Amino acid sequence: MKLYDASSIEAAPWSDTAEGGKARSFLVPLFQQGTQAFFGDRSTLRLLSVDDLLIPLSINEAEYDNSYFFSMYARYIASQRAAIATLDWSPAMASGASSVLSGLGALLKATQIDRCIQVDNWPSLRNMAAPLSAGQIRRITDFLAARYPEHAILFPALSPATHAPLLNRLKEEGYAVAYMSYTRMLLPHGVELSRRVRENRRRDARLLEASGYEVVDGRDMPGCAPRLAELYQMLNREKYKTNPPISPAFFEACLRGEMVRFRLVVKDGRIDTFYGFMVKDDVLYSPAAGYELSIPQEVGLYRILNNLLMREALERGIAIETGGGADSFKVLRGDRPVPRYNAVYVRHLPVRRRLGWGLLQRLANDVLLKVTRAILQGIDEAVVGFDSIPETFTPPFMTPRESAERLRRDLDALEREVEAASALEGRTLADRLPALTKALEDWPFPPPRVVGLRQRLDGLARRQEEEKRSRRASLRAQRAVVARQLLEGASTLGDATVVVHHLGEIAPQQLRALAEQLCKAAAYTAVALTGMQGGTVMIVAATTPGLVQRGVEASQVLAQAAPAVEGKAEGGPEVAWAEGSRPEGAAAALEAARRYLEARLD
């Protein structure tokens, strides 16, 4: 194991993978410019090499005015006191809680709670913790305890949705677990969404379409960092006062780097909202976002911002961590709350220091966790994992990786089905298309593969329609030939043309269409046709309006013919039909129809 500082970080054994390049582009500027330049916080940074891993460390002493990126006091005392003002509590209750926290804070300061090393601390980013083995945890712990014997060793902000195995290994290696905060997560697949959630997402998406804004990549607007810092300040330091400060230098470094990408929402050359995003292990997270607070609320900048972030994730087929807060809004978009924990090792510290961490653990697990659960249960029915610290950590629901993998499997299956459908024709293809269309239509933010499958399916539907039109044209041509032949062999009764004929195997709709077509040949025409489909005999009778006026109706013709095939007549005066179970009676049925017509028309 080896430690690197700002002067040597360039020489660290960076991986030549894409992930290694992203990590280097984020950490090198942070180390070289320092935490104060980016966040206004004071912390000593080191990079620890373990096997093929590079793990950033932040080392602190007593910087109690830091943000929660680097201070346990800020996380558990200062931020909680600021958050009390946002709760719907009575003044007396809020004042009492704030006073209690103030007293606890004094005790925690006395036990040097901020004298700790945060392992795998990527300030502003999430879900970055490496999946360490038990052996690696043990080696890291022993190395740091020997190197920094006065510092607690802490793995921050671990979620069971993404890091349950790591939490369990840390616990097995002697780390105590303290509830830290909660976040929210939205999965890309495998979750049943209500109609209300789907409609909310669609309405949010339509806001951007009607707003006149365009979405621009941050790299396409040089010099935008000061404006991004200004918008971040508006949302996160003025409207919501509990979030850490972030400077223009941070945005400048990220815009030059590869870890965080930025989208700017622009109108008339002015940036009114923005978000950054990064992706790690099938989870997208936004480390920084903001919007112009002077824009009227009805424009819906927050809804546009949230919807664009959701789209970034769902179009990639991955989960999105949406963070805590705005729970009433987010639950109506389909995400769910997830707890986050700190895991701390203090066995090498003196008793007084361990007592401080024990006090913090009780505050976190016995008070903050319960308060969080009560608040969330008043908003969200799907609150799982906030009851207590579990003996064994498990994901509260399907993990982001499982959801993304399930999506990929289902898309693979759909792709195979579309491929199989492309080999079908005619009625078989027509029967298969509706189910495939249904399976692909319900994606508000479809991944590119779904878009491609939809396009292929649209092509199949067009081909099927073309085949249908071609078949119809062919059938019309065939009917015309048959009609001409039948008319050539027709008999004449007075001024009426009479066609009585058995056609053999024929589809019912074709038999009826042929009878109707024959009636167009002359003003006074009567038709009686029989045909077969399988073991069923069909009879169709048709008479022109001129004959109906004379009292010769198709229904009357069928009434005479249908009994011969044990059929029941349906229809009206101009067209009537029947199906029978006695194919052998077809000739008798036609003969009965002929006799009836001769009697009425002679």
Phi and psi in degrees as a GROMACS rama.xvg file:
@    title "Ramachandran Plot"
@    xaxis  label "Phi"
@    yaxis  label "Psi"
@TYPE xy
-147.048  146.619  LYS-2
-107.164  139.143  LEU-3
-120.25  143.465  TYR-4
-116.169  -166.644  ASP-5
-61.1085  -32.5208  ALA-6
-79.0677  -21.8544  SER-7
-117.524  0.220251  SER-8
-62.104  -31.5583  ILE-9
-61.3093  -27.7281  GLU-10
-86.6849  -1.32782  ALA-11
-62.0256  152.078  ALA-12
-76.9356  73.105  PRO-13
-67.6371  138.814  TRP-14
-67.7467  144.129  SER-15
-88.9488  14.6545  ASP-16
-81.2503  170.672  THR-17
-60.8136  -40.1374  ALA-18
-65.1405  -38.6501  GLU-19
-63.3317  -39.3883  GLY-20
-64.6718  -40.0858  GLY-21
-63.1394  -46.8376  LYS-22
-59.9924  -44.4856  ALA-23
-62.5227  -42.8899  ARG-24
-66.0624  -23.515  SER-25
-89.3905  -45.4217  PHE-26
-79.308  -37.6987  LEU-27
-60.4917  -50.1433  VAL-28
-61.4318  -38.0823  PRO-29
-61.8349  -45.5279  LEU-30
-65.4141  -44.8361  PHE-31
-74.428  -34.3451  GLN-32
-90.391  -26.2978  GLN-33
93.2729  156.613  GLY-34
-66.2206  -28.9711  THR-35
-67.4921  -35.9567  GLN-36
-66.7932  -33.4471  ALA-37
-91.6944  -39.5446  PHE-38
-127.026  -2.43941  PHE-39
72.6186  12.9405  GLY-40
-107.11  155.328  ASP-41
-109.429  122.24  ARG-42
-158.81  148.484  SER-43
-94.0899  127.107  THR-44
-106.927  139.863  LEU-45
-138.752  154.142  ARG-46
-115.778  122.315  LEU-47
-102.505  124.664  LEU-48
-95.4836  125.409  SER-49
-132.973  113.205  VAL-50
53.8966  -121.405  ASP-51
-100.614  17.7629  ASP-52
-105.748  148.481  LEU-53
-120.811  119.238  LEU-54
-120.614  118.315  ILE-55
-74.8229  138.913  PRO-56
-118.948  141.485  LEU-57
-116.643  129.657  SER-58
-118.299  123.542  ILE-59
-128.06  163.402  ASN-60
-119.302  -74.9511  GLU-61
-146.655  42.4954  ALA-62
-88.9858  72.9738  GLU-63
-73.0716  -10.0399  TYR-64
-93.9951  4.53102  ASP-65
-66.1784  165.352  ASN-66
-79.3179  175.011  SER-67
-69.6594  -5.69058  TYR-68
-59.5637  -33.6509  PHE-69
-129.982  2.25848  PHE-70
-131.454  124.124  SER-71
-70.9253  -31.8138  MET-72
-62.4742  -44.2907  TYR-73
-63.6029  -40.1103  ALA-74
-65.4776  -45.5561  ARG-75
-99.5805  -17.5601  TYR-76
-117.558  -64.9338  ILE-77
-61.5446  -46.1454  ALA-78
-66.6843  -37.4942  SER-79
-67.8356  -38.3898  GLN-80
-65.0477  -40.1014  ARG-81
-66.727  -35.5648  ALA-82
-69.488  -26.5387  ALA-83
-57.5803  -35.5683  ILE-84
-64.7971  -20.5154  ALA-85
-90.2584  -6.44189  THR-86
-90.9398  154.35  LEU-87
-86.0614  62.8003  ASP-88
-107.326  155.223  TRP-89
-67.5067  154.798  SER-90
-55.3231  -40.2474  PRO-91
-65.5696  -42.391  ALA-92
-66.6576  -43.1961  MET-93
-63.8549  -43.1973  ALA-94
-64.2537  -41.637  SER-95
-63.7424  -44.7574  GLY-96
-64.1154  -40.4823  ALA-97
-63.902  -39.1848  SER-98
-66.0856  -41.8656  SER-99
-61.1735  -44.7478  VAL-100
-62.7605  -38.0864  LEU-101
-61.5045  -43.4487  SER-102
-64.6978  -42.6316  GLY-103
-63.6444  -37.7109  LEU-104
-60.8182  -39.9147  GLY-105
-62.0774  -41.1545  ALA-106
-65.6767  -40.8051  LEU-107
-66.1163  -38.2669  LEU-108
-62.3253  -40.1958  LYS-109
-62.9978  -26.6756  ALA-110
-98.8448  13.9843  THR-111
56.7108  52.9794  GLN-112
-64.6301  -26.4986  ILE-113
-87.4523  1.7821  ASP-114
-84.0879  84.2678  ARG-115
-151.886  162.673  CYS-116
-110.433  124.079  ILE-117
-95.5276  121.974  GLN-118
-95.5102  134.776  VAL-119
59.5815  45.5074  ASP-120
-95.9344  109.96  ASN-121
-111.067  88.5755  TRP-122
-55.9296  129.314  PRO-123
85.2802  -18.2972  SER-124
-98.2394  165.387  LEU-125
-137.454  162.918  ARG-126
60.8255  28.4995  ASN-127
-93.3362  -9.61614  MET-128
-59.958  132.31  ALA-129
-71.1814  147.386  ALA-130
-78.9299  72.1994  PRO-131
-66.7751  145.87  LEU-132
-80.8059  167.762  SER-133
-60.1534  -39.8106  ALA-134
-64.1266  -41.4086  GLY-135
-65.2441  -41.4392  GLN-136
-59.1277  -44.4287  ILE-137
-62.8946  -44.1905  ARG-138
-65.9157  -42.6062  ARG-139
-62.5023  -45.0538  ILE-140
-61.2203  -47.6203  THR-141
-62.9415  -41.6912  ASP-142
-63.3206  -48.0405  PHE-143
-71.4087  -37.6187  LEU-144
-63.8749  -35.1946  ALA-145
-74.8732  -37.3579  ALA-146
-78.0338  -36.5313  ARG-147
-128.98  74.0234  TYR-148
-68.2131  -14.9102  PRO-149
-97.3594  1.95133  GLU-150
-109.476  135.245  HIS-151
-67.0563  153.198  ALA-152
-115.201  121.626  ILE-153
-132.846  132  LEU-154
-100.678  114.714  PHE-155
-92.2477  152.604  PRO-156
54.6506  51.8993  ALA-157
-96.3761  130.116  LEU-158
-104.856  135.583  SER-159
-66.2826  -16.698  PRO-160
-68.498  -29.065  ALA-161
-120.243  -22.926  THR-162
-133.55  33.9727  HIS-163
-57.8506  -44.5537  ALA-164
-60.268  -40.4096  PRO-165
-66.0286  -41.8448  LEU-166
-58.5493  -42.9636  LEU-167
-66.2702  -40.2399  ASN-168
-66.8033  -40.5974  ARG-169
-61.4005  -42.9073  LEU-170
-61.7633  -41.7753  LYS-171
-65.5883  -26.5897  GLU-172
-91.8984  13.9399  GLU-173
96.8026  9.53748  GLY-174
-83.6273  137.454  TYR-175
-89.9503  144.317  ALA-176
-109.413  129.682  VAL-177
-124.623  130.195  ALA-178
-57.7192  136.272  TYR-179
-110.234  -55.8685  MET-180
-169.699  -169.681  SER-181
-130.194  160.424  TYR-182
-131.602  -176.141  THR-183
-131.386  150.329  ARG-184
-139.469  139.991  MET-185
-121.901  125.121  LEU-186
-92.1235  151.36  LEU-187
-80.6534  -16.7238  PRO-188
-165.264  156.738  HIS-189
85.0878  9.88986  GLY-190
-120.808  129.378  VAL-191
-75.3675  121.61  GLU-192
-103.963  138.185  LEU-193
-72.6204  161.363  SER-194
-60.7937  -35.4535  ARG-195
-64.764  -42.7213  ARG-196
-62.419  -45.2167  VAL-197
-61.2891  -42.3934  ARG-198
-68.4857  -38.3203  GLU-199
-60.1281  -42.4651  ASN-200
-63.2818  -41.7743  ARG-201
-66.3669  -41.2137  ARG-202
-63.3857  -41.9351  ARG-203
-61.3881  -41.0953  ASP-204
-63.9212  -35.3815  ALA-205
-70.2785  -22.3368  ARG-206
-59.3477  -45.2302  LEU-207
-64.1147  -40.9788  LEU-208
-59.5561  -35.0065  GLU-209
-94.6608  -2.44856  ALA-210
-86.2326  -21.3827  SER-211
84.9572  0.278262  GLY-212
-84.704  153.774  TYR-213
-123.406  151.992  GLU-214
-100.888  125.621  VAL-215
-123.035  141.387  VAL-216
-68.6697  138.516  ASP-217
-57.9655  -31.8553  GLY-218
-72.1906  -14.3641  ARG-219
-87.3586  0.245548  ASP-220
-127.192  79.9438  MET-221
-57.2027  144.812  PRO-222
79.1681  16.4344  GLY-223
-85.4323  -9.02524  CYS-224
-55.2107  -45.604  ALA-225
-59.529  -37.8775  PRO-226
-68.2758  -38.254  ARG-227
-63.6206  -42.7513  LEU-228
-63.0546  -37.2934  ALA-229
-65.3172  -45.3429  GLU-230
-66.7604  -38.2387  LEU-231
-60.8044  -44.0368  TYR-232
-60.5636  -41.9518  GLN-233
-58.0199  -48.8525  MET-234
-78.5651  -42.1974  LEU-235
-100.235  -13.6798  ASN-236
-120.562  -21.3915  ARG-237
-103.014  -51.7464  GLU-238
-75.8677  -51.3672  LYS-239
-111.717  114.685  TYR-240
-92.5509  1.19829  LYS-241
-95.4576  -3.91203  THR-242
-89.6914  152.612  ASN-243
-68.8068  154.586  PRO-244
-75.4446  148.143  PRO-245
-135.208  131.782  ILE-246
-93.7922  165.433  SER-247
-57.0901  -31.5789  PRO-248
-61.1245  -36.8452  ALA-249
-61.1582  -47.3539  PHE-250
-66.0531  -38.8581  PHE-251
-61.4969  -44.516  GLU-252
-65.11  -42.5979  ALA-253
-67.3745  -36.5603  CYS-254
-65.8135  -30.3576  LEU-255
-80.7197  -24.6277  ARG-256
-88.2145  -167.171  GLY-257
-119.625  -11.8681  GLU-258
-71.5672  -45.3932  MET-259
-115.837  129.052  VAL-260
-105.913  153.117  ARG-261
-124.644  140.493  PHE-262
-116.554  132.849  ARG-263
-113.593  134.263  LEU-264
-101.998  112.845  VAL-265
-124.217  141.757  VAL-266
-140.377  129.746  LYS-267
53.859  36.9487  ASP-268
79.0429  1.79798  GLY-269
-107.376  132.03  ARG-270
-84.3081  117.318  ILE-271
-105.366  -19.3282  ASP-272
-155.862  160.364  THR-273
-156.472  163.463  PHE-274
-150.715  145.378  TYR-275
-101.582  156.16  GLY-276
-150.587  149.874  PHE-277
-138.351  157.19  MET-278
-124.798  131.959  VAL-279
-144.199  122.302  LYS-280
50.5226  54.0384  ASP-281
66.2074  22.6699  ASP-282
-130.36  128.971  VAL-283
-99.5592  138.309  LEU-284
-139.578  145.543  TYR-285
-104.294  109.987  SER-286
-76.4862  -18.1875  PRO-287
-156  136.565  ALA-288
-154.501  161.338  ALA-289
-171.131  165.345  GLY-290
-153.212  162.62  TYR-291
-74.4149  114.811  GLU-292
-74.9005  -15.7701  LEU-293
-79.7188  -12.8592  SER-294
-71.0108  132.696  ILE-295
-54.4091  143.47  PRO-296
-61.6809  -30.3754  GLN-297
-66.5869  -17.1003  GLU-298
-65.3933  -30.4716  VAL-299
79.8132  39.1712  GLY-300
-60.8708  -39.7618  LEU-301
-65.3538  -41.4058  TYR-302
-64.67  -39.4353  ARG-303
-62.9261  -46.1622  ILE-304
-58.7525  -49.7756  LEU-305
-62.2466  -40.6461  ASN-306
-68.2678  -38.8954  ASN-307
-65.4153  -40.6037  LEU-308
-62.8648  -43.4689  LEU-309
-59.9613  -41.431  MET-310
-65.1633  -39.6708  ARG-311
-54.4534  -42.2748  GLU-312
-76.2651  -51.7079  ALA-313
-68.4769  -31.403  LEU-314
-68.2055  -23.8248  GLU-315
-87.3081  -8.88468  ARG-316
73.4789  32.1327  GLY-317
-128.809  170.584  ILE-318
-79.4164  164.205  ALA-319
-129.85  132.251  ILE-320
-91.963  114.339  GLU-321
-93.2986  -5.14439  THR-322
81.4289  170.596  GLY-323
-82.95  166.154  GLY-324
92.7675  162.069  GLY-325
51.9127  38.7989  ALA-326
-62.9851  -38.886  ASP-327
-62.0677  -34.1115  SER-328
-74.7913  -47.5698  PHE-329
-69.4403  -34.3147  LYS-330
-63.6701  -26.8174  VAL-331
-81.8259  0.383136  LEU-332
-110.855  -0.776773  ARG-333
100.726  9.26358  GLY-334
-94.7289  169.865  ASP-335
-134.191  149.717  ARG-336
-77.4066  146.986  PRO-337
-138.339  131.864  VAL-338
-73.1391  156.987  PRO-339
-128.674  145.034  ARG-340
-130.123  152.732  TYR-341
-102.559  140.223  ASN-342
-116.064  122.231  ALA-343
-125.799  139.589  VAL-344
-111.595  122.767  TYR-345
-133.606  10.3283  VAL-346
-63.5248  -22.8431  ARG-347
-87.9265  -4.30119  HIS-348
-89.8019  158.404  LEU-349
-64.9337  162.988  PRO-350
-56.915  -43.8011  VAL-351
-58.5343  -41.0497  ARG-352
-69.5148  -38.9737  ARG-353
-65.3416  -34.3481  ARG-354
-62.895  -37.9534  LEU-355
-61.5869  -43.4226  GLY-356
-70.0576  -32.2907  TRP-357
-64.3344  -39.545  GLY-358
-64.1546  -43.9955  LEU-359
-62.0563  -39.7377  LEU-360
-63.3427  -40.7893  GLN-361
-66.8717  -42.0615  ARG-362
-57.3868  -45.7303  LEU-363
-68.4846  -48.9788  ALA-364
-86.2438  -29.6839  ASN-365
-96.8365  -20.34  ASP-366
-118.271  -62.6258  VAL-367
-62.3425  -40.7536  LEU-368
-62.4594  -42.6953  LEU-369
-68.9572  -40.1767  LYS-370
-62.8716  -44.2427  VAL-371
-59.5301  -45.8111  THR-372
-59.0049  -44.691  ARG-373
-63.409  -42.068  ALA-374
-64.6037  -46.3806  ILE-375
-67.1375  -37.836  LEU-376
-66.5992  -22.3207  GLN-377
-76.088  -9.38255  GLY-378
-119.184  -38.8542  ILE-379
-126.679  126.625  ASP-380
-75.0928  -22.5209  GLU-381
-96.2828  51.1446  ALA-382
-92.9752  109.872  VAL-383
-130.663  137.083  VAL-384
95.184  11.3897  GLY-385
-112.611  16.4901  PHE-386
-77.9992  -46.7412  ASP-387
-168.224  176.073  SER-388
-74.8358  119.879  ILE-389
-75.7243  156.378  PRO-390
-64.7335  -42.2585  GLU-391
-128.047  128.809  THR-392
-79.9572  133.089  PHE-393
-134.949  152.772  THR-394
-60.808  138.557  PRO-395
-71.1805  -17.8849  PRO-396
-157.817  -173.7  PHE-397
-50.2697  133.732  MET-398
-73.9352  158.639  THR-399
-55.4316  -40.794  PRO-400
-65.567  -43.1444  ARG-401
-61.7376  -41.8815  GLU-402
-64.3549  -45.1192  SER-403
-65.6339  -39.6022  ALA-404
-67.3263  -38.7467  GLU-405
-63.7315  -39.6725  ARG-406
-60.684  -45.9661  LEU-407
-63.3445  -40.5033  ARG-408
-63.2445  -44.8309  ARG-409
-65.4217  -36.9404  ASP-410
-69.3146  -36.3218  LEU-411
-59.3737  -44.3736  ASP-412
-64.5726  -42.6384  ALA-413
-62.993  -39.5356  LEU-414
-61.5892  -41.8925  GLU-415
-64.7178  -39.107  ARG-416
-66.5547  -40.6002  GLU-417
-65.8119  -39.2567  VAL-418
-62.1266  -43.3344  GLU-419
-65.1556  -38.7686  ALA-420
-65.1657  -29.8277  ALA-421
-65.9635  -17.4932  SER-422
-90.7136  -5.48359  ALA-423
-87.1368  163.771  LEU-424
-143.205  164.034  GLU-425
57.2896  -138.229  GLY-426
-62.4551  -35.4301  ARG-427
-61.7177  -43.1619  THR-428
-66.9512  -42.913  LEU-429
-60.7499  -37.4856  ALA-430
-71.0298  -28.3417  ASP-431
-86.0062  -28.5799  ARG-432
-61.7645  -42.8753  LEU-433
-58.4093  -42.7412  PRO-434
-66.1773  -40.3847  ALA-435
-67.1324  -39.8064  LEU-436
-61.7234  -43.615  THR-437
-61.0643  -41.6934  LYS-438
-65.3022  -26.2243  ALA-439
-102.516  -9.92319  LEU-440
-83.8715  -23.8547  GLU-441
-94.5593  55.233  ASP-442
-127.125  96.2858  TRP-443
-58.2224  -36.7429  PRO-444
-127.911  77.301  PHE-445
-69.2809  138.696  PRO-446
-61.3189  158.364  PRO-447
-53.5864  -34.1539  PRO-448
-64.7642  -37.5252  ARG-449
-66.1597  -41.7493  VAL-450
-58.8555  -44.6251  VAL-451
-63.2548  -41.2474  GLY-452
-66.5289  -38.224  LEU-453
-60.7598  -42.3027  ARG-454
-63.7742  -40.9618  GLN-455
-64.7235  -40.095  ARG-456
-67.5126  -38.4023  LEU-457
-60.4037  -39.6686  ASP-458
-63.3448  -40.7917  GLY-459
-64.5124  -40.1528  LEU-460
-64.3435  -40.3742  ALA-461
-65.0698  -41.4505  ARG-462
-62.269  -41.112  ARG-463
-64.3975  -39.2198  GLN-464
-66.1399  -39.7981  GLU-465
-64.311  -41.2087  GLU-466
-63.8631  -38.9608  GLU-467
-64.0455  -44.2756  LYS-468
-63.3979  -38.9319  ARG-469
-65.4272  -42.1265  SER-470
-63.4912  -41.8845  ARG-471
-62.1358  -42.4829  ARG-472
-63.5133  -40.6678  ALA-473
-64.6488  -42.3174  SER-474
-65.9181  -38.4746  LEU-475
-61.9999  -41.344  ARG-476
-65.0867  -41.8661  ALA-477
-63.4931  -42.1915  GLN-478
-62.907  -37.8554  ARG-479
-62.3852  -40.9335  ALA-480
-65.1947  -47.0496  VAL-481
-63.6688  -42.1005  VAL-482
-61.1507  -42.0464  ALA-483
-63.3744  -41.7492  ARG-484
-65.0949  -41.6044  GLN-485
-66.516  -38.6635  LEU-486
-68.1122  -33.1656  LEU-487
-65.0106  -30.5308  GLU-488
-99.3712  9.62554  GLY-489
-72.3428  157.187  ALA-490
-102.418  164.042  SER-491
-121.58  128.292  THR-492
-120.819  103.921  LEU-493
65.6633  -125.685  GLY-494
-98.0438  13.0816  ASP-495
-105.803  141.461  ALA-496
-93.6478  130.519  THR-497
-122.762  125.858  VAL-498
-118.541  117.1  VAL-499
-129.168  118.097  VAL-500
-159.016  148.988  HIS-501
-102.257  130.15  HIS-502
-107.541  -1.33363  LEU-503
75.4013  -148.022  GLY-504
-68.9867  127.516  GLU-505
-164.398  146.913  ILE-506
-72.4198  144.707  ALA-507
-55.0463  -42.8795  PRO-508
-67.5193  -30.0604  GLN-509
-72.1886  -36.7233  GLN-510
-62.5803  -44.4953  LEU-511
-68.1577  -43.1792  ARG-512
-61.291  -37.5336  ALA-513
-66.2276  -42.1154  LEU-514
-61.5431  -42.8856  ALA-515
-66.3224  -37.2002  GLU-516
-66.2859  -39.4584  GLN-517
-61.4869  -33.9985  LEU-518
-70.1274  -11.74  CYS-519
-85.328  -5.17051  LYS-520
-73.2416  -33.568  ALA-521
-151.845  160.363  ALA-522
-66.2281  -28.8769  ALA-523
-123.549  96.2911  TYR-524
-135.813  137.127  THR-525
-125.292  136.313  ALA-526
-130.604  136.801  VAL-527
-136.518  116.745  ALA-528
-126.748  144.709  LEU-529
-123.028  155.195  THR-530
-155.916  171.455  GLY-531
-124.057  144.242  MET-532
-140.86  110.014  GLN-533
64.311  -127.378  GLY-534
-99.8578  12.3371  GLY-535
-104.793  136.066  THR-536
-99.5834  139.038  VAL-537
-120.484  142.602  MET-538
-126.767  135.344  ILE-539
-129.945  134.107  VAL-540
-122.435  143.283  ALA-541
-144.459  141.451  ALA-542
-136.048  146.141  THR-543
-75.9388  159.031  THR-544
-55.3546  -33.2821  PRO-545
-61.8613  -40.6494  GLY-546
-73.34  -34.6788  LEU-547
-59.3597  -40.2318  VAL-548
-63.4135  -24.9202  GLN-549
-87.8275  0.534883  ARG-550
93.1835  10.0281  GLY-551
-101.697  104.525  VAL-552
-113.729  147.821  GLU-553
-60.4091  -38.0147  ALA-554
-63.9185  -32.9868  SER-555
-70.7639  -37.1203  GLN-556
-60.9612  -45.172  VAL-557
-65.0593  -34.436  LEU-558
-61.4254  -30.4587  ALA-559
-80.8534  -34.4809  GLN-560
-90.0801  -35.1392  ALA-561
-59.8573  -37.7016  ALA-562
-57.2714  -28.8356  PRO-563
-64.9141  -24.8027  ALA-564
-111.922  9.77862  VAL-565
58.9149  44.073  GLU-566
-107.831  160.327  GLY-567
-111.87  123.353  LYS-568
-75.9507  141.847  ALA-569
-134.665  166.817  GLU-570
112.185  -161.536  GLY-571
-131.526  -161.548  GLY-572
-68.6457  -28.9694  PRO-573
-95.6155  -33.1938  GLU-574
-138.464  132.191  VAL-575
-142.953  155.718  ALA-576
-149.913  164.56  TRP-577
-157.784  152.024  ALA-578
-119.892  138.519  GLU-579
-129.705  163.378  GLY-580
-102.401  4.87128  SER-581
-117.981  83.2459  ARG-582
-56.7914  -31.7816  PRO-583
-66.4427  -11.9169  GLU-584
-92.6451  5.58345  GLY-585
-60.8676  -43.9519  ALA-586
-63.8454  -41.2514  ALA-587
-65.9283  -35.4872  ALA-588
-64.2163  -44.5417  ALA-589
-65.0857  -38.079  LEU-590
-64.6395  -40.1494  GLU-591
-63.9036  -39.4614  ALA-592
-65.2444  -42.2986  ALA-593
-62.4402  -45.7736  ARG-594
-61.1845  -40.2041  ARG-595
-64.0157  -43.9448  TYR-596
-67.445  -39.8441  LEU-597
-61.7884  -40.4378  GLU-598
-66.1007  -35.5088  ALA-599
-86.6134  -26.5294  ARG-600
-104.89  -15.3199  LEU-601
